[in-house]
Amino acid sequence: MAFAGTDAAAFERSFASTEAARPSGEQKGQGRVRKFFAIEREGVKEALTLDLPIYPNGADEVVASVVSEQRIEN
C-alpha cells in the first residue's frame, strides 16, 4: 500500500505501538529509510516493510508492504 500526504512519523508510531510487530532491521538510503518488522498472527508469520522518509515533514509518501507465509491445508 502506498500513501501520499501522510504524516510518516505518526504512521510509524501508531504501527509500532501494536504489540504484534517486532523490529527486525533497518536499511538507510538516500532520503529514505526502510524498516523491517516480523509479525506472527494466528500462527501465520508475516514480514512487513515500511519505506519512510528520513526527514518526515507531515505530508510524506509512505509505502508499506507485507509478505505472508503460505499455508496449505488438506
PDB file of N, CA, C and O in Angstrom, chain B, residues numbered from 101:
ATOM      1  N   MET B 101       0.837  -1.150   0.000  1.00  0.00           N
ATOM      2  CA  MET B 101       0.000   0.000   0.000  1.00  0.00           C
ATOM      3  C   MET B 101       0.894   1.229   0.000  1.00  0.00           C
ATOM      4  O   MET B 101       1.955   1.237   0.624  1.00  0.00           O
ATOM      5  N   ALA B 102       0.469   2.240  -0.687  1.00  0.00           N
ATOM      6  CA  ALA B 102       1.205   3.497  -0.725  1.00  0.00           C
ATOM      7  C   ALA B 102       0.277   4.618  -0.285  1.00  0.00           C
ATOM      8  O   ALA B 102      -0.903   4.641  -0.636  1.00  0.00           O
ATOM      9  N   PHE B 103       0.816   5.531   0.476  1.00  0.00           N
ATOM     10  CA  PHE B 103       0.060   6.670   0.974  1.00  0.00           C
ATOM     11  C   PHE B 103       0.817   7.941   0.624  1.00  0.00           C
ATOM     12  O   PHE B 103       2.041   7.982   0.755  1.00  0.00           O
ATOM     13  N   ALA B 104       0.128   8.962   0.190  1.00  0.00           N
ATOM     14  CA  ALA B 104       0.741  10.263  -0.080  1.00  0.00           C
ATOM     15  C   ALA B 104       0.088  11.294   0.829  1.00  0.00           C
ATOM     16  O   ALA B 104      -1.085  11.161   1.180  1.00  0.00           O
ATOM     17  N   GLY B 105       0.834  12.310   1.208  1.00  0.00           N
ATOM     18  CA  GLY B 105       0.304  13.351   2.077  1.00  0.00           C
ATOM     19  C   GLY B 105       0.059  12.870   3.490  1.00  0.00           C
ATOM     20  O   GLY B 105      -0.826  13.380   4.176  1.00  0.00           O
ATOM     21  N   THR B 106       0.837  11.890   3.933  1.00  0.00           N
ATOM     22  CA  THR B 106       0.663  11.266   5.241  1.00  0.00           C
ATOM     23  C   THR B 106       1.743  11.738   6.198  1.00  0.00           C
ATOM     24  O   THR B 106       2.872  12.002   5.784  1.00  0.00           O
ATOM     25  N   ASP B 107       1.408  11.843   7.455  1.00  0.00           N
ATOM     26  CA  ASP B 107       2.398  12.148   8.481  1.00  0.00           C
ATOM     27  C   ASP B 107       3.143  10.844   8.785  1.00  0.00           C
ATOM     28  O   ASP B 107       2.641   9.996   9.522  1.00  0.00           O
ATOM     29  N   ALA B 108       4.337  10.690   8.216  1.00  0.00           N
ATOM     30  CA  ALA B 108       5.095   9.444   8.333  1.00  0.00           C
ATOM     31  C   ALA B 108       5.451   9.115   9.776  1.00  0.00           C
ATOM     32  O   ALA B 108       5.402   7.950  10.172  1.00  0.00           O
ATOM     33  N   ALA B 109       5.807  10.121  10.566  1.00  0.00           N
ATOM     34  CA  ALA B 109       6.181   9.882  11.963  1.00  0.00           C
ATOM     35  C   ALA B 109       4.985   9.342  12.754  1.00  0.00           C
ATOM     36  O   ALA B 109       5.138   8.412  13.546  1.00  0.00           O
ATOM     37  N   ALA B 110       3.808   9.912  12.548  1.00  0.00           N
ATOM     38  CA  ALA B 110       2.608   9.436  13.247  1.00  0.00           C
ATOM     39  C   ALA B 110       2.213   8.042  12.771  1.00  0.00           C
ATOM     40  O   ALA B 110       1.789   7.205  13.567  1.00  0.00           O
ATOM     41  N   PHE B 111       2.356   7.797  11.462  1.00  0.00           N
ATOM     42  CA  PHE B 111       2.048   6.478  10.909  1.00  0.00           C
ATOM     43  C   PHE B 111       2.933   5.421  11.558  1.00  0.00           C
ATOM     44  O   PHE B 111       2.444   4.374  11.985  1.00  0.00           O
ATOM     45  N   GLU B 112       4.232   5.692  11.633  1.00  0.00           N
ATOM     46  CA  GLU B 112       5.161   4.736  12.238  1.00  0.00           C
ATOM     47  C   GLU B 112       4.866   4.538  13.719  1.00  0.00           C
ATOM     48  O   GLU B 112       4.897   3.405  14.201  1.00  0.00           O
ATOM     49  N   ARG B 113       4.580   5.613  14.453  1.00  0.00           N
ATOM     50  CA  ARG B 113       4.267   5.495  15.885  1.00  0.00           C
ATOM     51  C   ARG B 113       3.030   4.640  16.104  1.00  0.00           C
ATOM     52  O   ARG B 113       3.026   3.787  16.992  1.00  0.00           O
ATOM     53  N   SER B 114       1.982   4.847  15.318  1.00  0.00           N
ATOM     54  CA  SER B 114       0.753   4.077  15.508  1.00  0.00           C
ATOM     55  C   SER B 114       0.975   2.611  15.156  1.00  0.00           C
ATOM     56  O   SER B 114       0.406   1.724  15.792  1.00  0.00           O
ATOM     57  N   PHE B 115       1.793   2.358  14.154  1.00  0.00           N
ATOM     58  CA  PHE B 115       2.080   0.978  13.783  1.00  0.00           C
ATOM     59  C   PHE B 115       2.955   0.299  14.827  1.00  0.00           C
ATOM     60  O   PHE B 115       2.682  -0.831  15.233  1.00  0.00           O
ATOM     61  N   ALA B 116       4.004   0.987  15.259  1.00  0.00           N
ATOM     62  CA  ALA B 116       4.946   0.400  16.208  1.00  0.00           C
ATOM     63  C   ALA B 116       4.310   0.172  17.575  1.00  0.00           C
ATOM     64  O   ALA B 116       4.826  -0.619  18.364  1.00  0.00           O
ATOM     65  N   SER B 117       3.209   0.845  17.869  1.00  0.00           N
ATOM     66  CA  SER B 117       2.561   0.665  19.162  1.00  0.00           C
ATOM     67  C   SER B 117       1.818  -0.667  19.257  1.00  0.00           C
ATOM     68  O   SER B 117       1.447  -1.087  20.353  1.00  0.00           O
ATOM     69  N   THR B 118       1.596  -1.338  18.118  1.00  0.00           N
ATOM     70  CA  THR B 118       0.963  -2.661  18.173  1.00  0.00           C
ATOM     71  C   THR B 118       1.967  -3.655  18.730  1.00  0.00           C
ATOM     72  O   THR B 118       3.140  -3.639  18.356  1.00  0.00           O
ATOM     73  N   GLU B 119       1.515  -4.502  19.605  1.00  0.00           N
ATOM     74  CA  GLU B 119       2.413  -5.443  20.262  1.00  0.00           C
ATOM     75  C   GLU B 119       2.823  -6.588  19.352  1.00  0.00           C
ATOM     76  O   GLU B 119       3.796  -7.282  19.649  1.00  0.00           O
ATOM     77  N   ALA B 120       2.119  -6.804  18.263  1.00  0.00           N
ATOM     78  CA  ALA B 120       2.412  -7.936  17.385  1.00  0.00           C
ATOM     79  C   ALA B 120       3.665  -7.718  16.551  1.00  0.00           C
ATOM     80  O   ALA B 120       4.307  -8.687  16.147  1.00  0.00           O
ATOM     81  N   ALA B 121       4.029  -6.468  16.285  1.00  0.00           N
ATOM     82  CA  ALA B 121       5.158  -6.169  15.400  1.00  0.00           C
ATOM     83  C   ALA B 121       6.466  -6.081  16.180  1.00  0.00           C
ATOM     84  O   ALA B 121       6.580  -5.320  17.141  1.00  0.00           O
ATOM     85  N   ARG B 122       7.457  -6.877  15.750  1.00  0.00           N
ATOM     86  CA  ARG B 122       8.791  -6.828  16.345  1.00  0.00           C
ATOM     87  C   ARG B 122       9.767  -6.293  15.314  1.00  0.00           C
ATOM     88  O   ARG B 122       9.825  -6.829  14.207  1.00  0.00           O
ATOM     89  N   PRO B 123      10.538  -5.258  15.630  1.00  0.00           N
ATOM     90  CA  PRO B 123      11.530  -4.744  14.674  1.00  0.00           C
ATOM     91  C   PRO B 123      12.542  -5.831  14.325  1.00  0.00           C
ATOM     92  O   PRO B 123      12.997  -6.566  15.201  1.00  0.00           O
ATOM     93  N   SER B 124      12.894  -5.932  13.039  1.00  0.00           N
ATOM     94  CA  SER B 124      13.868  -6.946  12.636  1.00  0.00           C
ATOM     95  C   SER B 124      14.984  -6.383  11.764  1.00  0.00           C
ATOM     96  O   SER B 124      15.792  -7.144  11.233  1.00  0.00           O
ATOM     97  N   GLY B 125      15.040  -5.067  11.609  1.00  0.00           N
ATOM     98  CA  GLY B 125      16.136  -4.478  10.855  1.00  0.00           C
ATOM     99  C   GLY B 125      15.780  -3.127  10.284  1.00  0.00           C
ATOM    100  O   GLY B 125      14.632  -2.686  10.331  1.00  0.00           O
ATOM    101  N   GLU B 126      16.804  -2.479   9.739  1.00  0.00           N
ATOM    102  CA  GLU B 126      16.630  -1.152   9.161  1.00  0.00           C
ATOM    103  C   GLU B 126      17.693  -0.956   8.085  1.00  0.00           C
ATOM    104  O   GLU B 126      18.820  -1.434   8.217  1.00  0.00           O
ATOM    105  N   GLN B 127      17.328  -0.258   7.032  1.00  0.00           N
ATOM    106  CA  GLN B 127      18.243  -0.003   5.924  1.00  0.00           C
ATOM    107  C   GLN B 127      18.053   1.439   5.467  1.00  0.00           C
ATOM    108  O   GLN B 127      16.964   1.821   5.040  1.00  0.00           O
ATOM    109  N   LYS B 128      19.115   2.238   5.557  1.00  0.00           N
ATOM    110  CA  LYS B 128      19.020   3.647   5.172  1.00  0.00           C
ATOM    111  C   LYS B 128      19.545   3.844   3.765  1.00  0.00           C
ATOM    112  O   LYS B 128      20.577   3.293   3.381  1.00  0.00           O
ATOM    113  N   GLY B 129      18.816   4.638   3.010  1.00  0.00           N
ATOM    114  CA  GLY B 129      19.226   5.016   1.674  1.00  0.00           C
ATOM    115  C   GLY B 129      19.329   6.535   1.610  1.00  0.00           C
ATOM    116  O   GLY B 129      19.361   7.213   2.637  1.00  0.00           O
ATOM    117  N   GLN B 130      19.380   7.043   0.423  1.00  0.00           N
ATOM    118  CA  GLN B 130      19.489   8.482   0.251  1.00  0.00           C
ATOM    119  C   GLN B 130      18.094   9.109   0.346  1.00  0.00           C
ATOM    120  O   GLN B 130      17.330   9.073  -0.618  1.00  0.00           O
ATOM    121  N   GLY B 131      17.770   9.672   1.487  1.00  0.00           N
ATOM    122  CA  GLY B 131      16.486  10.335   1.680  1.00  0.00           C
ATOM    123  C   GLY B 131      15.376   9.437   2.195  1.00  0.00           C
ATOM    124  O   GLY B 131      14.325   9.939   2.594  1.00  0.00           O
ATOM    125  N   ARG B 132      15.577   8.108   2.201  1.00  0.00           N
ATOM    126  CA  ARG B 132      14.535   7.167   2.643  1.00  0.00           C
ATOM    127  C   ARG B 132      15.151   6.159   3.614  1.00  0.00           C
ATOM    128  O   ARG B 132      16.356   5.907   3.592  1.00  0.00           O
ATOM    129  N   VAL B 133      14.309   5.598   4.451  1.00  0.00           N
ATOM    130  CA  VAL B 133      14.732   4.530   5.349  1.00  0.00           C
ATOM    131  C   VAL B 133      13.703   3.408   5.249  1.00  0.00           C
ATOM    132  O   VAL B 133      12.497   3.654   5.233  1.00  0.00           O
ATOM    133  N   ARG B 134      14.195   2.183   5.183  1.00  0.00           N
ATOM    134  CA  ARG B 134      13.307   1.006   5.195  1.00  0.00           C
ATOM    135  C   ARG B 134      13.421   0.353   6.551  1.00  0.00           C
ATOM    136  O   ARG B 134      14.519   0.067   7.030  1.00  0.00           O
ATOM    137  N   LYS B 135      12.274   0.119   7.168  1.00  0.00           N
ATOM    138  CA  LYS B 135      12.231  -0.528   8.468  1.00  0.00           C
ATOM    139  C   LYS B 135      11.493  -1.846   8.314  1.00  0.00           C
ATOM    140  O   LYS B 135      10.415  -1.912   7.721  1.00  0.00           O
ATOM    141  N   PHE B 136      12.095  -2.892   8.859  1.00  0.00           N
ATOM    142  CA  PHE B 136      11.559  -4.241   8.711  1.00  0.00           C
ATOM    143  C   PHE B 136      11.008  -4.723  10.048  1.00  0.00           C
ATOM    144  O   PHE B 136      11.598  -4.493  11.104  1.00  0.00           O
ATOM    145  N   PHE B 137       9.858  -5.398   9.976  1.00  0.00           N
ATOM    146  CA  PHE B 137       9.195  -5.922  11.164  1.00  0.00           C
ATOM    147  C   PHE B 137       8.758  -7.356  10.915  1.00  0.00           C
ATOM    148  O   PHE B 137       8.457  -7.742   9.786  1.00  0.00           O
ATOM    149  N   ALA B 138       8.729  -8.134  11.983  1.00  0.00           N
ATOM    150  CA  ALA B 138       8.213  -9.503  11.929  1.00  0.00           C
ATOM    151  C   ALA B 138       6.931  -9.544  12.755  1.00  0.00           C
ATOM    152  O   ALA B 138       6.866  -9.006  13.860  1.00  0.00           O
ATOM    153  N   ILE B 139       5.929 -10.185  12.201  1.00  0.00           N
ATOM    154  CA  ILE B 139       4.626 -10.287  12.874  1.00  0.00           C
ATOM    155  C   ILE B 139       4.196 -11.748  12.833  1.00  0.00           C
ATOM    156  O   ILE B 139       4.373 -12.422  11.818  1.00  0.00           O
ATOM    157  N   GLU B 140       3.639 -12.231  13.921  1.00  0.00           N
ATOM    158  CA  GLU B 140       3.034 -13.561  13.924  1.00  0.00           C
ATOM    159  C   GLU B 140       1.630 -13.421  14.473  1.00  0.00           C
ATOM    160  O   GLU B 140       1.425 -13.058  15.631  1.00  0.00           O
ATOM    161  N   ARG B 141       0.655 -13.723  13.601  1.00  0.00           N
ATOM    162  CA  ARG B 141      -0.756 -13.622  13.967  1.00  0.00           C
ATOM    163  C   ARG B 141      -1.440 -14.934  13.652  1.00  0.00           C
ATOM    164  O   ARG B 141      -1.361 -15.444  12.534  1.00  0.00           O
ATOM    165  N   GLU B 142      -2.107 -15.468  14.646  1.00  0.00           N
ATOM    166  CA  GLU B 142      -2.874 -16.709  14.489  1.00  0.00           C
ATOM    167  C   GLU B 142      -2.020 -17.804  13.864  1.00  0.00           C
ATOM    168  O   GLU B 142      -2.504 -18.575  13.035  1.00  0.00           O
ATOM    169  N   GLY B 143      -0.742 -17.875  14.261  1.00  0.00           N
ATOM    170  CA  GLY B 143       0.149 -18.918  13.781  1.00  0.00           C
ATOM    171  C   GLY B 143       0.745 -18.674  12.408  1.00  0.00           C
ATOM    172  O   GLY B 143       1.487 -19.519  11.908  1.00  0.00           O
ATOM    173  N   VAL B 144       0.442 -17.543  11.784  1.00  0.00           N
ATOM    174  CA  VAL B 144       0.970 -17.214  10.454  1.00  0.00           C
ATOM    175  C   VAL B 144       2.031 -16.132  10.601  1.00  0.00           C
ATOM    176  O   VAL B 144       1.791 -15.098  11.224  1.00  0.00           O
ATOM    177  N   LYS B 145       3.220 -16.377  10.017  1.00  0.00           N
ATOM    178  CA  LYS B 145       4.304 -15.403  10.079  1.00  0.00           C
ATOM    179  C   LYS B 145       4.206 -14.446   8.899  1.00  0.00           C
ATOM    180  O   LYS B 145       3.923 -14.854   7.773  1.00  0.00           O
ATOM    181  N   GLU B 146       4.445 -13.166   9.176  1.00  0.00           N
ATOM    182  CA  GLU B 146       4.414 -12.130   8.143  1.00  0.00           C
ATOM    183  C   GLU B 146       5.657 -11.259   8.280  1.00  0.00           C
ATOM    184  O   GLU B 146       6.157 -11.038   9.383  1.00  0.00           O
ATOM    185  N   ALA B 147       6.137 -10.776   7.165  1.00  0.00           N
ATOM    186  CA  ALA B 147       7.252  -9.832   7.144  1.00  0.00           C
ATOM    187  C   ALA B 147       6.713  -8.524   6.588  1.00  0.00           C
ATOM    188  O   ALA B 147       6.153  -8.497   5.492  1.00  0.00           O
ATOM    189  N   LEU B 148       6.876  -7.455   7.327  1.00  0.00           N
ATOM    190  CA  LEU B 148       6.370  -6.144   6.926  1.00  0.00           C
ATOM    191  C   LEU B 148       7.536  -5.202   6.689  1.00  0.00           C
ATOM    192  O   LEU B 148       8.488  -5.177   7.470  1.00  0.00           O
ATOM    193  N   THR B 149       7.468  -4.432   5.621  1.00  0.00           N
ATOM    194  CA  THR B 149       8.465  -3.412   5.320  1.00  0.00           C
ATOM    195  C   THR B 149       7.770  -2.058   5.235  1.00  0.00           C
ATOM    196  O   THR B 149       6.774  -1.907   4.527  1.00  0.00           O
ATOM    197  N   LEU B 150       8.297  -1.079   5.958  1.00  0.00           N
ATOM    198  CA  LEU B 150       7.833   0.300   5.857  1.00  0.00           C
ATOM    199  C   LEU B 150       8.927   1.105   5.166  1.00  0.00           C
ATOM    200  O   LEU B 150      10.089   1.047   5.570  1.00  0.00           O
ATOM    201  N   ASP B 151       8.572   1.840   4.148  1.00  0.00           N
ATOM    202  CA  ASP B 151       9.501   2.718   3.444  1.00  0.00           C
ATOM    203  C   ASP B 151       9.096   4.147   3.789  1.00  0.00           C
ATOM    204  O   ASP B 151       8.031   4.614   3.388  1.00  0.00           O
ATOM    205  N   LEU B 152       9.959   4.838   4.539  1.00  0.00           N
ATOM    206  CA  LEU B 152       9.634   6.144   5.099  1.00  0.00           C
ATOM    207  C   LEU B 152      10.703   7.169   4.731  1.00  0.00           C
ATOM    208  O   LEU B 152      11.843   6.797   4.452  1.00  0.00           O
ATOM    209  N   PRO B 153      10.350   8.451   4.726  1.00  0.00           N
ATOM    210  CA  PRO B 153      11.382   9.474   4.516  1.00  0.00           C
ATOM    211  C   PRO B 153      12.256   9.583   5.770  1.00  0.00           C
ATOM    212  O   PRO B 153      11.775   9.400   6.888  1.00  0.00           O
ATOM    213  N   ILE B 154      13.540   9.882   5.573  1.00  0.00           N
ATOM    214  CA  ILE B 154      14.429  10.056   6.722  1.00  0.00           C
ATOM    215  C   ILE B 154      14.012  11.284   7.527  1.00  0.00           C
ATOM    216  O   ILE B 154      14.075  11.279   8.756  1.00  0.00           O
ATOM    217  N   TYR B 155      13.589  12.329   6.831  1.00  0.00           N
ATOM    218  CA  TYR B 155      13.181  13.575   7.500  1.00  0.00           C
ATOM    219  C   TYR B 155      11.713  13.857   7.183  1.00  0.00           C
ATOM    220  O   TYR B 155      11.416  14.586   6.237  1.00  0.00           O
ATOM    221  N   PRO B 156      10.779  13.279   7.975  1.00  0.00           N
ATOM    222  CA  PRO B 156       9.356  13.494   7.707  1.00  0.00           C
ATOM    223  C   PRO B 156       8.962  14.959   7.895  1.00  0.00           C
ATOM    224  O   PRO B 156       9.505  15.658   8.750  1.00  0.00           O
ATOM    225  N   ASN B 157       8.001  15.412   7.074  1.00  0.00           N
ATOM    226  CA  ASN B 157       7.546  16.804   7.188  1.00  0.00           C
ATOM    227  C   ASN B 157       6.035  16.918   7.387  1.00  0.00           C
ATOM    228  O   ASN B 157       5.496  18.023   7.331  1.00  0.00           O
ATOM    229  N   GLY B 158       5.342  15.805   7.617  1.00  0.00           N
ATOM    230  CA  GLY B 158       3.901  15.841   7.860  1.00  0.00           C
ATOM    231  C   GLY B 158       3.061  15.630   6.624  1.00  0.00           C
ATOM    232  O   GLY B 158       1.857  15.402   6.738  1.00  0.00           O
ATOM    233  N   ALA B 159       3.660  15.698   5.432  1.00  0.00           N
ATOM    234  CA  ALA B 159       2.942  15.450   4.172  1.00  0.00           C
ATOM    235  C   ALA B 159       3.812  14.539   3.320  1.00  0.00           C
ATOM    236  O   ALA B 159       4.259  14.913   2.235  1.00  0.00           O
ATOM    237  N   ASP B 160       4.041  13.339   3.833  1.00  0.00           N
ATOM    238  CA  ASP B 160       5.039  12.432   3.278  1.00  0.00           C
ATOM    239  C   ASP B 160       4.421  11.320   2.427  1.00  0.00           C
ATOM    240  O   ASP B 160       3.210  11.099   2.439  1.00  0.00           O
ATOM    241  N   GLU B 161       5.285  10.638   1.699  1.00  0.00           N
ATOM    242  CA  GLU B 161       4.915   9.415   0.986  1.00  0.00           C
ATOM    243  C   GLU B 161       5.390   8.234   1.817  1.00  0.00           C
ATOM    244  O   GLU B 161       6.559   8.165   2.196  1.00  0.00           O
ATOM    245  N   VAL B 162       4.493   7.314   2.096  1.00  0.00           N
ATOM    246  CA  VAL B 162       4.800   6.128   2.890  1.00  0.00           C
ATOM    247  C   VAL B 162       4.384   4.912   2.087  1.00  0.00           C
ATOM    248  O   VAL B 162       3.303   4.883   1.501  1.00  0.00           O
ATOM    249  N   VAL B 163       5.251   3.903   2.063  1.00  0.00           N
ATOM    250  CA  VAL B 163       4.930   2.653   1.382  1.00  0.00           C
ATOM    251  C   VAL B 163       5.041   1.530   2.402  1.00  0.00           C
ATOM    252  O   VAL B 163       6.054   1.413   3.091  1.00  0.00           O
ATOM    253  N   ALA B 164       4.008   0.707   2.501  1.00  0.00           N
ATOM    254  CA  ALA B 164       4.001  -0.445   3.407  1.00  0.00           C
ATOM    255  C   ALA B 164       3.727  -1.697   2.581  1.00  0.00           C
ATOM    256  O   ALA B 164       2.805  -1.723   1.766  1.00  0.00           O
ATOM    257  N   SER B 165       4.534  -2.734   2.798  1.00  0.00           N
ATOM    258  CA  SER B 165       4.304  -3.993   2.087  1.00  0.00           C
ATOM    259  C   SER B 165       4.416  -5.151   3.067  1.00  0.00           C
ATOM    260  O   SER B 165       5.200  -5.117   4.015  1.00  0.00           O
ATOM    261  N   VAL B 166       3.612  -6.177   2.813  1.00  0.00           N
ATOM    262  CA  VAL B 166       3.571  -7.351   3.682  1.00  0.00           C
ATOM    263  C   VAL B 166       3.705  -8.599   2.830  1.00  0.00           C
ATOM    264  O   VAL B 166       3.075  -8.733   1.782  1.00  0.00           O
ATOM    265  N   VAL B 167       4.548  -9.515   3.310  1.00  0.00           N
ATOM    266  CA  VAL B 167       4.681 -10.827   2.698  1.00  0.00           C
ATOM    267  C   VAL B 167       4.295 -11.829   3.775  1.00  0.00           C
ATOM    268  O   VAL B 167       4.814 -11.786   4.890  1.00  0.00           O
ATOM    269  N   SER B 168       3.389 -12.720   3.438  1.00  0.00           N
ATOM    270  CA  SER B 168       2.877 -13.669   4.415  1.00  0.00           C
ATOM    271  C   SER B 168       3.321 -15.084   4.079  1.00  0.00           C
ATOM    272  O   SER B 168       3.459 -15.452   2.912  1.00  0.00           O
ATOM    273  N   GLU B 169       3.540 -15.863   5.124  1.00  0.00           N
ATOM    274  CA  GLU B 169       3.877 -17.268   4.975  1.00  0.00           C
ATOM    275  C   GLU B 169       2.687 -17.992   4.342  1.00  0.00           C
ATOM    276  O   GLU B 169       1.541 -17.781   4.741  1.00  0.00           O
ATOM    277  N   GLN B 170       2.961 -18.829   3.372  1.00  0.00           N
ATOM    278  CA  GLN B 170       1.892 -19.574   2.711  1.00  0.00           C
ATOM    279  C   GLN B 170       1.454 -20.737   3.567  1.00  0.00           C
ATOM    280  O   GLN B 170       2.279 -21.467   4.115  1.00  0.00           O
ATOM    281  N   ARG B 171       0.141 -20.905   3.679  1.00  0.00           N
ATOM    282  CA  ARG B 171      -0.418 -22.038   4.427  1.00  0.00           C
ATOM    283  C   ARG B 171      -1.197 -22.910   3.472  1.00  0.00           C
ATOM    284  O   ARG B 171      -2.062 -22.437   2.736  1.00  0.00           O
ATOM    285  N   ILE B 172      -0.878 -24.190   3.494  1.00  0.00           N
ATOM    286  CA  ILE B 172      -1.591 -25.149   2.656  1.00  0.00           C
ATOM    287  C   ILE B 172      -2.286 -26.140   3.574  1.00  0.00           C
ATOM    288  O   ILE B 172      -1.662 -26.763   4.432  1.00  0.00           O
ATOM    289  N   GLU B 173      -3.573 -26.271   3.378  1.00  0.00           N
ATOM    290  CA  GLU B 173      -4.346 -27.206   4.201  1.00  0.00           C
ATOM    291  C   GLU B 173      -4.956 -28.278   3.322  1.00  0.00           C
ATOM    292  O   GLU B 173      -5.432 -27.997   2.223  1.00  0.00           O
ATOM    293  N   ASN B 174      -4.940 -29.491   3.805  1.00  0.00           N
ATOM    294  CA  ASN B 174      -5.535 -30.619   3.051  1.00  0.00           C
ATOM    295  C   ASN B 174      -6.887 -30.942   3.601  1.00  0.00           C
ATOM    296  O   ASN B 174      -7.551 -31.855   3.109  1.00  0.00           O
TER     297      ASN B 174
END
